[in-house]
Amino acid sequence: MKLVKKINLGLAILFLILGFFVLTKIFWLGTPAFSTADENYYLEAALQYQKGNYSVNLEHPPLGKLLILAGIDLWGNNPVGWRVPSLVFGTLGIFLVFLLTKVIFKNQRLAIWAAILLSLDFLWFIHSRTAMLDIFVSTFILATTIFLWQYLQKPSTKRAVILGIFLGLTIAVKWVGLFLVGLIVIFSACQSIFNLQAKFRPKDLIFIFLAATLFYLLPYLFFWQDLSLTKFFLIQIKMARIHLGGLWPTQTNAQAAWSWFLPGRSTIYSFVGGEKVTAIIGLGHPLIFWLWPVVFLALAKETLANLPHKKQLGLFFVLAFFSALFFPWLVSLRPTFLFYVLPTVPFVCLGIAYLLEKIWEQGKWGKIVVTFYLLAVFGLFLLYLPLLSGQPISWQHFRVLNHFLGLSLPTGR
């Protein structure tokens, strides 16, 4: 009975988190009433898809743009229609990070910490109300992570196929999903070193990659009447040239990957000045992002110390996914942008949540420290909410927020 009550309380808290997350966005989805940042590219592609033209925005596969088109078909060609799919996936991502934490660490309170942190992160907030591809790929990555963990706990062909399906859907949004292919290959090749609880079976690896290939190809059926095999391969070659060959024009707002977790990193999505300021900015929550480099090193040290004894495999798994999604960008030939870090944010929140749980278990003072930290995270979220949701604020309010974090934004008149 106590266990049932505990589970019910945990689910109630989770649904409160999800409800809060949705309510802080849904009323401002139409703001601004024009496309911002990279929304322009993906909205144009989605609308061209509607006409049967697939020859736009060839640098990314079609699934994410088809999801945006689904929102347009259901809610109309307006800002709300453009952005509803992002809100759906952003909300689903919070549920998945709760589920991922729960299945790895078997700790409901730790899972709640992770869900709270992700729901309050600035960058996750922005991309859950913006018609871009990154929230889609990030949520599919979380689903892929869950199914990979479940496969490693108890290998089966069924679990291998499901893992392959979500891996393929991830890559079908953005090629960043290929980082996960590399991670799976490393896991399978070095199983004895990593002391994994279960082994990849050779036949299952075949099923994983066959299912991934099939579901990567599936969105292209949208163009089956006009897309020949030759055209399909030419599209893939062009994508490869763009991503691997560094064939990008100079980008003034590009930011090197090594700087993403440093103070003052931000991206302007929209800025309109007048009697009041209406702005939307993209940046990571300072009390999450700025702490992460130190937290990562501390958790990596604990993981490596315990790995030979087959302890902390869950934490190793989390840090491995973060590393696979972040460190390759350090050697990228193409310009990189702050929002490329979005797929790592759930793992950042999960890692910090793990540390919070350890502090919480230290007794009274540990509980005070965790409570104070979470209240500070929530307070800063409320302070910056206008700059995340595009609500009009005074110039004085804007200058205070701007100077507090040293954001690279226009300072006004």
N, C-alpha and C positions, 0 to 999 in steps of 0.2 A: 504493500500500500504506500509506504514512504517513497519507494522508487517511482511508482506511478505519479505521485504528487510532484516529485522532483522533475520528472520528464515533462509533465503538464506545465509546471511553472517555467521551465526552460523554453518550451514552445511559445508560451504566452509572451515571454520577454522578447523572443525572436520576432514574433508578429508585431509587437509594439515597435521594435527597431525598423522593420520593413515598412510599417505604416507611417512612421515619422519620415523615413527616407522618401517615400512617395509624396507625402503631403508637402515637403519642402521644395518640390519640383513641379508638381502637376499644374499648379495654378500659374506658373511662369514659363511654361513650355513655349508659349507664343511670343516670348520676349527673348531677343528682339524679333521684330516682325519681318526680318530679312535674314538671308543666309550669312553665316559668319565663318571666319577661318576656312578650314578645308571642307566645310559643308558645301561650298560652291561646286567642288569637283564631283562629289558623290551624289549630290542632288541632280546635277546635269546628267550624270551617268544613269541614275535611276530613271529619270524621265525619258532618256533616249532608249533605255531598255524597254520601256512601255511602248515605244514605237517600233521595236524590233531591231534597233541599231545597237550593236554590241561593241562598236569600234571606238568607244570613248573610255578614258581612264583605264587603259590597258595595263598600267603598272600594278594593278591588284586584281585578283580573281573576282568573280561576280557575286559571290554569296552575300557579302555585307551590303552591297548596293541593292540586291534583290530584297533584303530585309527592309531597307529604307523604302523601297517601292511598295512593299506590303503595307507599310504605314500610310503611304499616300493613297493607295487603293481603298483602304478602310476608312481613313479620316479626312481624305481630301488633300489636294496640293496646297497645303498651308503649313505654317511653322509647327503646329501641333502634330499634323500628319507626318511631317518629316522626322520629328523627334520622339514620338511615342515608342517606336521599337527600341530606341536606346534606353529609355526609362524602364521598359520591360526587362531588358537584358541586364541593366545595372542592378535592378532589384533582385533578379534571379541570381546574380553574382554574389550578393550578400548572403542569400540562402545557401548557396553552394560553398562559400567559405566557412559558414557555420557547419555544414555537413562534412566538409573535408577535415576540419579540425576535430570534429567529433569522431570520425572513423579512424583517424590516425592516432589521436591521443586519448580517446575514450574518456574525455573530460568535458562535461557540458558547460561548466563555468568558463573554461578556457575558450570554448567555442563561442560563447557569448561575448567575451572580450574581443575576439577577432572580428565578429560581426559588427560590434559597436565601432571599432576603429575604422573598418572599411566604410561604414555608413557615414562617418564624419570626415573622411579624407576629402580634401578639396578637389584633387584631380579626378577621383572616381565620381564625385558629384557632377563636375562639369561634363564629363563624357557620358553621363547618364541622362543628360538633357541636350545633347548636341548630336546632330546627324553625321557622325563620323564612324569609322570602322573599328576603332580600337576597343570600344566597350564590347562589341560582338566577339572579337577574337579573344579578349581577356576572359570572358565568361565561358567560351568553349574550352579555353585552356584549363580553367578550373574543373570543368566536367571531365576532361581528359585525365587530369591529375587524379581525380577520385577513382576513375575506372582503372588506371594504371596501378594505384595502390591496392585496390581490391584484387586485381589479377595477381599481384605479387604475394598477397596473403594466401590465395588459393587459386592456382592456375587452372584454367579450363578454356576450352575452345570458345565457348559462349562468351566468356569475359574478354577473350582476345578479340573477338569480332566486334563487341560493343566498344572496346577501347579503340579499335581501328576506325570505327564509324566516327567517333568524336574527334579523333586525330585528323581524319580527312576533312571534316567540317571546319576545324580550326584553320587548316591550311587553305581551305576554300574561301576564307575571309581575307587573310593576309599571310604572306609567306613566312612571317615570324613563327608560324606553327612548325616550320621545318627545324627550328631549334629543338623542338621536342623529339623529332625523329632522331636527331643526333644524340639526345639524352638517352633514348631507349636503346640505341646501338651501343652506347658506352656501358649502360647497365648490363646489357646482355653479354658484352665482351669481357667484362671485368667482374663477373658475379662473385667469384671467390674472394676478390680483394674487398668488395663492398660487404661481404657477409650477408647478402640478402636472405630473408627467411625462405624465399621460394625462388625457383629458377625459371627462366624463360625456356619454354620447350620449343625446339626448332620449328615444329609444324605450326605452333601458335604464332611465331614471328611471321611466318608466311601469311597466316590469316589476318594478322594485324595490318600488314602492309597492303594486302589485297583489298581489304575493307576500306582502308584509308584512301587508296587510289580510286576506288569506285565512288566514294562519297566526295572526293575532290572533284571528280568529273561530273557528278550529278547536276550541279547548278548550270553547267554548260548546256544541258538539255533544253534550257529556256530558249536557246538560239538554234536548236537542232535543224530547223528548216534552212538556215543560211550559213551555218558553220560547218565547213568541210574539215576533214582531217588535216589537210595542209594548213588551213587558216588557224586551226587550233594550235598546231605545233609552232607556227610563226608567232602567235601570241605568247606562248610560253618562252620562246627565245627572247622576245622583246622584254618580257618581265625580268628574265635572268640578266640581260644586258643592263637594264636600269638598276637593279639591286646589287649586282656584283661588279659591274663595270664602272660605277661612280658617274654615270651619265646624267648628272643633275646640274641645273644652273645654280649660280651662286645664291644662297639663301641668307638674307640678313638676320633672320630670327632663328637660325640654326644654333644648337647648343651641344657642345661635346658631351658624350656620355659620362665622362669622369666627373662632370660638374652637376649632374642631375640632382644629387642629394645634398648640394651645398646651399647655403642661404642666398636669397635673392634671385633664384631661378624661377622665371615665370614666362608665360606666353599670353599675349593679348589676343583674345578671340573677338572682342567687340569693344569699341570705345566711342561714345558720343558725348561731347561736351556742350553745354548750354547754360541755362540758369542752374541746372543740376547736372550731375554726372550719371550717365548710364553706361556701366562697363561690365564686361564679363572677362575674367582672367582665369588662366589655368596655372596652377601651382600645387605642389604637394603640401599637405598640412605640416606646418613647421615642427610641431611636437611629435610627428611621426617620421617625416623625412629627415630632419636634422639629427635625430637620435639614431637613425638606422645604421650608419657606418660603424659606430661603436658597438651597437647591439649585435650586428652581423659578426664582428670579430669575436665578441664574447661567446656567441652561440656556436660559431665555427670551432673555437677552442674546445668547448665542452663536447661537441659532437665528435671531433677527431680523437679526443682522449677516451671516449667510451665506445667508439666504433669497433675496435678489435674484440670487445667483450659482447658484441651484439646488443649494446644498449643505445638508446637515443636514435634508433633507425628512423623513427618518424621525423625527428628534427633534421637528420641528415637528408631525408627525402625532400623536406621543405627547402632547405638551403641549396640542394642540388637544382631544384626547379628555378629558384631565384637566380642562381649562377648561370644556368643555361639561357635564361631570358634576358640577362643583363650584360654579362661580360663579353659576349660576341660583339656588342655594339662598340666596344672600346677600340676594335680594329676595323670598323666599318669604313669602306671607301666613300660612301655616300654621305651627304649632310645628315645629321641626326637632330631630333627635336625632343623637347622635354616629354611630350605625350607618348613617345615610344616606350617610356618606362611604365606605362599603365599596366601591362600584363604582370609586372612584378609586384604591384601594390598589394594584392591580396596576400602574397607570401610575406611581404614586409609586415603587414598587420598581424599575420599569424605568428611570425617570429617574435614580435613585440609582445603579443598576447601570451606566448609561452613564458617570457620573462616576467610579465605581470603576475601570472599564476604562481611562479616560484616566489615572488616577493609577497604575494597575498598569504602564502602558506607560512610565512615567518612569524605570524602572530599579529598582535594589535597594531604595532607600528607598520607592519607590512600592509595591512588593510588600509591604514590611513594614507600611506604613500600611494597605493593604487587608486584609491578614491580621489585623492587630490589630483593625481595625474589625469584621470578620466574627466573630472570636472573642468580642468584646465583645457583639455582637448575640446570638450563641448563648448566652453566659453569662447574660445578663439573661433570655433566654427560659427557661432552665432554672430560674433563681431564681424566676420568676413562674409556672412551670408548675402548681403547686398551685392558684393562684387562677384559672387558666384551665380546669382540668379538674375542679374541684370535689373535690380530694383533701383530707381532713382535715389541718389543721395546728394547731400550738399557738397560743395567743393571743400569745405572745411573738414567734413567727415572723410572725404576721399583722401585729402592730404595726410590726415592722421594715419589712415590705414597704409597709405603708400610709404610714408617715412618709417613706420614701425617695422616693416619687413624689408625696406630698401628695395622695393620692386622696380623692375625696369619698365616703368609705365610713364606716360606723359604726366607732367605735374600740373597742367592746367594753365590758366591765364596769368 
